[in-house]
C-alpha cells in the first residue's frame, strides 16, 4: 500500500504531548496513543493522521 510512517526524536515528550493535546483530541478515537514507555528505552506517543500516515514521536529514556 501507500502507507508511510515517520519517527521524530524529541526532548520533553510529555510536555510536547500536552502542548499538542487540544488538536489531537479533535482526531477520531483510536488515532492517538498517549505517551508510554517502550522496552527499547524510548518513551513514545503515536498519531495516525487522516491520510493513514503513522507518526511516532519518541524520546530516549536511557539512564545517563
Contact map, one row per residue, 1 for C-alpha under 8 A:
1110000000000000000000000000000000000000000000000000000000000000
1111000000000000000000000000000000000000000000000000000000000000
1111100000000000000000000000000000000000000000000001100000000000
0111110000000000000000000000000000000000000000000001110000000000
0011111000000000000000000000000000000000000000000000111100000000
0001111100000000000000000000000000000000000000000000111100000000
0000111110000000000000000000000000000000000000000000001111000000
0000011111000000000000000000000000000000000000000000001111000000
0000001111100000000000000000000000000000000000000000000011110000
0000000111111000000000000000000000000000000000000000000011100000
0000000011111000000000000000000000000000000000000000000000110000
0000000001111111000000000000000000000000000000000000000000100000
0000000001111111100000000000000000100000001100000000000011100000
0000000000011111110000000000000000100000000000000000000000000000
0000000000011111111000000000000000000000000000000000000000000000
0000000000011111111100000000000000000000000000000000000000000000
0000000000001111111110000000000001100000000010000000000000000000
0000000000000111111111000000000000000000000000000000000000000000
0000000000000011111111000000000000000000000000000000000000000000
0000000000000001111111110000000000000000000000000000000000000000
0000000000000000111111111000000000000000000000000000000000000000
0000000000000000011111111100000000000000000000000000000000000000
0000000000000000000111111110000000000000000000000000000000000000
0000000000000000000111111110000100000000000000000000000000000000
0000000000000000000011111111000000000000000000000000000000000000
0000000000000000000001111111000000000000000000000000000000000000
0000000000000000000000111111101100000000000000000000000000000000
0000000000000000000000001111111000000000000000000000000000000000
0000000000000000000000000011111100000000000000000000000000000000
0000000000000000000000000001111110000000000000000000000000000000
0000000000000000000000000011111110000000000001111000000000000000
0000000000000000000000010010111111000000000011110000000000000000
0000000000000000000000000000011111100000000011100000000000000000
0000000000000000100000000000000111110000000111000000000000000000
0000000000001100100000000000000011111000001111000000000000000000
0000000000000000000000000000000001111100001110000000000000000000
0000000000000000000000000000000000111110111100000000000000000000
0000000000000000000000000000000000011111111100000000000000000000
0000000000000000000000000000000000001111110000000000000000000000
0000000000000000000000000000000000000111110000000000000000000000
0000000000000000000000000000000000001111111000000000000000011100
0000000000000000000000000000000000001111111100000000000001111100
0000000000001000000000000000000000111100111110000000000001111000
0000000000001000000000000000000001111100011111000000000111100000
0000000000000000100000000000000111110000001111100000000111000000
0000000000000000000000000000001111100000000111110000011110000000
0000000000000000000000000000001110000000000011111000011100000000
0000000000000000000000000000001100000000000001111111111000000000
0000000000000000000000000000001000000000000000111111111000000000
0000000000000000000000000000000000000000000000011111100000000000
0000000000000000000000000000000000000000000000011111100000000000
0011000000000000000000000000000000000000000000011111110000000000
0011110000000000000000000000000000000000000000011111111000000000
0001110000000000000000000000000000000000000001111001111100000000
0000111100000000000000000000000000000000000001111000111110000000
0000111100000000000000000000000000000000000111100000011111000000
0000001111001000000000000000000000000000000111000000001111100000
0000001111001000000000000000000000000000011110000000000111110000
0000000011111000000000000000000000000000011100000000000011111000
0000000010100000000000000000000000000000111000000000000001111100
0000000000000000000000000000000000000000111000000000000000111110
0000000000000000000000000000000000000000110000000000000000011111
0000000000000000000000000000000000000000000000000000000000001111
0000000000000000000000000000000000000000000000000000000000000111
